[in-house]
């Protein structure tokens, strides 16, 4: 992180489980709003039930209704097809008033930067879900 940014690192190591669930987060204070950025990883061969339960615990402990959220990472759940995993993740996110705004493949850093910049200015509460190519 650049030293000019006003942010606080959130210590979430206790929620991580090697090759199952990895998470890190920070709160950034921008001119007019505060944003919590959460990055998550789920290995392709990991247990999806464990992933969802760990994500639930992280969201339950971090969620503040007045804070805006960006959740991003590689969760190895294909959002281009309907599946039980996708439905269960969507239900968990909805319980925290979060929704996926990415329903297309992000294939470059430029696309991601444009999405983040646009979304920060226009969406109230949201989550970005990224998936592998």
N, C-alpha and C positions, 0 to 999 in steps of 0.2 A: 504494500500500500504506500502511496505517496505520502510524505510527511506533512503536506499541507492539508490533507483530508482530516476532518474531525470524526474519528471513529473509536469504537471500543470493541476489542476482541471478546467474544463470549466463549467461555471455557466449557466445551461439550465433550471432552475426551471420555468421560465416564459413560457416555452413551454408545461409543464406538465398539464394534465387535469385528475383529479382523476377518476379512473375506465375506462379511455378512452385511454390515452397515457402517458407513463412515460419514461423519458429519462435522462441519465447522461453520461458524457464523460470526457475524459482527453487526453492530449497530452503527449506522452512519447518520450524522446530523448534517442535513443540507440546509440551504437558506430558509426554506419555508416548511420543511417536513423532516421527519426522522424515518429511516428505513432500516429494517432488519434483513440482512442478506444471509440466507442459509444455503449452503452447498452440501449436497448429499451424493452418496455413491452406493449402489447395490450391485454386487458382482452377478454376472449372468447365472451362475450356478447356485446362488444363495437362496435361502428360504424366504419366499415372498411374505409369508405370515409374520416371520420375525422382523423383516424390513418394515412392514406396516405397523407393527406394535412399537418398534423403536421410534419410528417417525411420529406416531401418536404421542409418545411420551415427550419427545423433543418439542413438538408443537404445543402440547399442554403446558409445558414449563416455560416456554418463551412467549406465548401468545398474550398480547395486550391489544385490546380492541382499537385503541387510538393509533397504533403503530402500523405502518405499511410494510409489506413483506415481499421479498423476492426469494423464491425457492428454486434453485437450479442445480443441475448436475446430471450425472449419468445413472439413471435408475433401471435401465434395461427392461423397461416396459414399453412396448411399441404403441404409441398413441395414434398410429395410422390405422389400426384395426381394433375393433371392439373385442374385449376379452374380460374375463372375470377379474384379473389383476388390475386392469385399467378401471373397471367399475368400482372396485373396492378402494383404490387409491382416490378416485374422484369423490367417492362418498366421504372418505376421511378429510379431504381438503375442504369439501363443502361444509362439513361440521365446524370449520374455522373460518367460514365465509371466504375461502380461497377457491380459485378456479384456474384451470390450465388455459393459457392464452396462446400456446404454441400448438398448432395442429398441422404443422408442416415441418419438413426436415431442414434443420439449420446446418448449412454446409460451409459456412465461412465465419470468421471472426467479425467481418464487416456486417453480415446479417444480424449477428447477435448484438453488436454494438448499436445498430440502428433500432432493433427491437427494444433494447433496454432504454435508450434515450427517449424514444417515442412513448413507451409505456409509462415511464416515470412521470411524464408530464400529463398523461391522460387518464390513467386508471387508478381507482381508489385503493382497493385491496386486491392483490393478485398474486399468482404464483406462475413461474415459468417451469415447465417440465421439458427437459431435453432427453433425447434418446440417441443411441448410437447410429451410425450410418450403415 
